[in-house]
Amino acid sequence: MINPVISAPSRPRFSVITVCFNALAILPETYASLRTQSSSDYEWIVVDGASTDGTVEWLTEIGPDVLVSERDTGIYDAMNKAIARATGDYLFFLNAGDRFADANVLTEIKSVLDLQGAPWPDIVYGDVIYFGDRGQRRKRFNWLKRSNLVFGDLCHQAAFVRREMFDRFGVFDVSLRYNADFDWFIRGFRGGARLQYVHRDVARFHDAGAHVLAAQACELERNTVRHRYCPRLLWLLGHWSLRAELKLRRMLGQEVG
């Protein structure tokens, strides 16, 4: 039986995790969005991939709660290192260049959890604003259900995950270069994790990462992940059914991803 989420004085409600590599030019904006949160009920864990651009020196001066700087095999290896060190009730990944949508994200998510009470949701997710060279757009995840994630996606910057879920479903599969978070969410959704959608923007996601720079390779790998859990014919049917549903919602004036 999973224990209810009760934060002890020494245990923060949130572990905000940032992984980075040679990110001195963009990391201060991520840090600023964390420092301006109206709730301080968090720890900040930074896992750096042995940067050489001054990132480590800057982080040492700033002083996150946990700082690791060493070589890794990729972003998901770094994220797994952070999971092993996290003590918060819920984990949230806010990587270099990304930022919270506004100053009240943690306060409002905490209020949602307090109002919900036991049994607490295992995965709480909202919406994300994508920004970068291609402009800005909001991606809603109000359409997402346990049954249709495999036909769509979920940005990990949209989601708060109970720490115990990584014991239950394992950590990120480092054999995947771009889609280990997608693979993990499918495991959690299919495995019966309690889900809760919150109608609010959670994060601003900088769309200049590997998934954009190597879009074709990312999509090929994502289809490989999808086919781990869903036969190809069923996936095609589900994919087109979801596209039709989202198109209809847009025609009805609903904002969806």
Secondary structure, 3 states (H helix, E strand, C coil): CCCCCCCCCCCCCEEEEEEECCCCCCHHHHHHHHHCCCCCCEEEEEEECCCCCCHHHHHHHHCCCEEEECCCCCHHHHHHHHHHHCCCCEEEECCCCCEECCCCHHHHHHHHHHHHCCCCCCEEEEEEEEEECCEEEEECCCCCCCCCHHHCCCCHHHEEEECCHHHHHCCCCCCCCCCHHHHHHHHHHHCCCCEEEEEEEEEEEECCCHHHHCHHHHHHHHHHHHHHHCCHHHHHHHHHHHHHHHHHHHHCCCCCC
